[in-house]
Amino acid sequence: MRVYREISEVPAGKRAVAIGSFDGVHIGHQRIIGDAVGAAREAGITSMVITFHPHPLSVIAPDKCPPILTPLNVKTDLIGKLGVDEMLIIPFTEEFSLLSPAVFCEMLFSSTLGAIRVIVGDNFRFGHKAGGDIRFLEEYGNSVGMTVIAEPLVTAGNEPISSTRIRNLLIEGKLGEVREILSRPPSTHGRVVHGDKRGRTLGVRTANIEAFVDCIFPGRGVYLADLYVGRDPYACLVNIGHNPTFCSTDEDSAQKMRIEAHILDFDRNLYGLDVRVDFLERLRDEKKFDNPDELVSQIMQDIAAARKFKDYAVRKK
């Protein structure tokens, strides 16, 4: 898949285009993108995904911008696996946010982008103050010969699928529902950093993961997971929380949420490496123990549970 970061980089041609933020690349997004790929192949033209970076709300209403599900590089990789020919990442700036709906449509049908098929979700809005909707896009398309396809929202469990729903399910630790909606395990991405090094004294080494800025991850608790170093997965236990046995959990505490992974049968230095954590199952709530010995005893029980699931990721694929 060829990736462009400015419209000026795109060679002129005729295209079937899917448009959206596509945060999470969930099964609803996959349908829209798949339709664009299918329409392009049927017409013998190029398929393209148009997305935006950063998230539009980070420019329009920063206080309302949600944490993202997939960093840009991850979103690009996921979209590339769907058979798309090209991806255009439009820099979402304040200037771009001021484009009128008409100018946005003209951009799509320009000789550069050459969109003769446009596929979007039926709640798609565009242009200054979200002034453009599906009807506006269809009317413009009819006037110039551009076919517009509006996909209805995909549902799961009788509820519409959306990135907001996925975020809420993650916070609640409902990983099974999230996996169904994403068609893959939910994951977070970050860098291994130095922590308190308390795990060494307890005899259970952990990798402290600093999640990439603005990325969401599951709510507090202990999880069975796969930690990826490059393409290599390692079975692990992950604690997300405040480490209440050793740290204050007062409402006013400035303590950040921590992501600590104990990797089974592993003894490598990972400091400074970027890793991905695929969350497989929620094992239990985070607990505060009266002393370190009780904590170690519980960790041993968690490790025993994790070993039963060591081949879990393989079985689920």
N, C-alpha and C positions, 0 to 999 in steps of 0.2 A: 504494500500500500504506500502510495506517495503522499507525503504530508506537506502541506503549504501553510505558512503562518502569516501570509499577507495575500490579499486578492490579486495584487500585482504579480505574484509568483505563478499564478494559475495560467496554463496555456489555454488558448481559445478552443472551444469544442462544445458538442452537445452532450448534455448530462441528465441523468435521473438523480435527484438530490433529496436526501433526508436531512431535516433541519431540527435542531434541538440542543438543549444543554447536555442531555444524556448522562447525567450524573448517576453512577451506579451501573449503567448499561444493563438494566434489568430486562425481564422478558418482554415487557411492553416496548422498551426501546429497541430490543432485538427484532421485534416484529416490524417496526417502522423501517429500521435499517435493512432488514431482509427484503422488504417490499421494494426498496430502492434498488437493491442489487438485482432482484428478479426483473423489475421493469427495465433496467439498463440492459440486461442480457437479452430480453425479449426484443428490444428495439435496436440492439447492436450499438449501444452508446456507452458512455462511461458512467459508472456509479460514483457518487460522492456523498460524504457526510460533511455537513457544515455545523460546527459547534463553536462555542464562545469561551474565551478565557481572559480574565478570571470570570467567576460566576457573575452574571448580570446584576444580581442584587448587591454584590460587593461594591458596585459603582452607584447604582440607583438609590439603594437604601441599605447602607452598610450595617445598621443596627438590626436589620431583619434578615441578613444573609445567614443561611443555615450552614452548619459544618458540612464539608463535602464527604461523599462516600468514596470517591475514587480520585486520587491525584491525576493530573493531566497525563503524565506518562503512562499510568496504568490504564486510564480510559482509552488512550490511543492504542495500546496493545490489545485491549479487549475488542475494540471496534475493528482493528486490523484482522482479527481472527474470524470475522463475519463475512469475509469475501469481498470487502469494499475495495474499489480501485484507488480512490483518492479521499483525503480528508483535508478540509480547510478549517484551520483554527483561527477564527476572527478575533483580533484583540478587542475586547470589549472596553472601550474607553468612554469618557463622558461625551466626547464628540460623536462617537458612534451611536450612543444612546439617544441623541437628538435627531437622528434620521427619521424622516416622516415615513409612514407605512408605504406611500407611493414610491419614494426613493428606494426603500428596501426592496420592493418588488422589481423595480427597474434594475437594481443590482443583480437580482437573480436571473432575469431574462436578458442581461447584457450579452454582448458577443463574447465576452470573456468566460463567464460562468455557463452561459448557454443552457439554462435549466428548462427543459421541455417537459419534464415530469418532476413534480414536487410532492414529497410525502412528509406529512407532519402528524402529530397527535391532534385530536379534535379540540383540545383546549389550548392550542398554540396561539400565542399573542406576540405581536412584534411592532416595531416602530416606536416613536416617541410616546411616552406614557402608555405603552401597550395599546396604542390606538388602532392597530390592525388586528383583525381576527380572520377566521377561516372564510367567512363570507367575502370579506374584502379581498383576500388572496384569490378566491375562486373567480370573483368578478374581474379582477385584473387578468387572471389566467385566460378567461374566456375571450378577453379583448385582444390577446396577443397570440393565442394558440399554445398556451402553457397548461398542461393538465395538472390539476391539484387533487391529491388523494388525502383525505382526513381519516386517520385511523381512530376508531373509538378506543377508550381506555380499556386495557386488559384487566381482568379481575382475577383474584385468587381468594378462595374462602369467601366468595360472594361480596368482596370489597374491592374497589378499584386499586390498582397498583400505582404507587407513586413513590418518589424518593423520600417524601415526608413520612409516609407510612413505614418505609424501611428504617429510617432513622429512629422512629418511635419503637419499633420492634427490637432494634438493636439495644436500645437503652433498657428495655424490659428483659433482655437476654433470651428472646424467643428465636433462637438460631434456626430451628427447623423451618419456621415460616419464612425467615429471611432467605434461607438456602433455596426454598421452593421458588421464591420470587426472582432471585438472581440467577437461578440455574447453576449455582456454584456456591461454595462456602463463603460467608462474609469474611472480609479480611481487613487488616489495617497494615499500614506501612510506616516504617520509622528507622531510626538509627540506634545502634547499641552504644550506650554511654556508660560512664562510670557512675555507680550508685554508692550506697553506704558500705558495700562489701560485707554486709552482715551475714549473707548466705554462707560465706566461707566458714565463719565461726560456728554456724549451725550445722555444717556438714552438708549443706544443700546449695550448691552454687546456682545463681540465677543471672540471666542477662537482662539488664534494665534497658527498656526500649523507649526512646523518646519519639512519640508519634509525630509525623510530619504536621506542620502547622495547619490548623483548621480541619483536620481529618477527624471523623467520628469513629468511635470504636464501641464495643458492647459496654453495658453498665457494670457496676461493681459485682465481683464474684470470681469464682475459680472455674477455669475452662480447660477442656481438652482441646488441643490445637496441633497444627503442623507449623513449624517455623521454617521458612525457606531462606537459605543462604544461596543466592543465585538461583539455580534450578533445582537445588538439592533440598528435599524436605526432611525435617527431623521432628519426631514425635515429642511433644512437650506438654507441660502444665503451665497455664498462664493465670496469674493473679492480677486482677484489675481493681484498684482501690487506693486506700490511704495507708495501708500497712498499719492497721489500728493497734496491733500488739505493741508497736514501738513508737507510733506517731499519734499526735493529737487529731481527733476528728471533730473538734468543736465546729459549730456553724461558722465561726469567724476565722477559722484556721485558713492560712494561705497555702497550706499544703496542696500541691497539685496531685491529680490522679496519676497513679503509677501503673506501668505495665511491666510486670516482672515474669520472665519465662524460665522455668527449669526444664532443660532439655535432657531427655532420657539418654543415658549411656553416651555422654558427650563431654569432651574436655578440651575444647579449642578456645583460643582467644578471639572474640568477635568484636572487640571494641572498635568503633569507628565504621563498622560495616552497615550498609543499608539492608534491612531484612523485611520480609513479609510474613505476617502471621495469619493463617487461615483458622478461624474458630469453628470447631466441629461440634462440641456439646458443652452445655453448661453443667458443671459438676455440682456446685454448691454455692451458697452465699459466702461472702467474705465474713470472717469472724474475728473477734478480739479474744485472745487467750490470756489467761492469768499469768503465764510464765512461758519462757522460751521452750521448755521441755514439752508442754502441751502442744505448742505450735509445731514442733518437730514431729511429734506423734501423729498429728493430723496430716502433715505433709507426707509422711510415710504411707498413710492410708490413701491419700490422693495419688501417690505414685503407683501404688498397687492397682488402683482403679484405672489409671492411665495405661498401665501395661496390658490390661485386658483389651484396650482399644488401640493398641499400637499399630495394628494393620487397618484401622478404621477407614482412613482416607482411601486406601487402595480398594477396600471392599465397596465403598460408596461410588467409586468412579465408574 
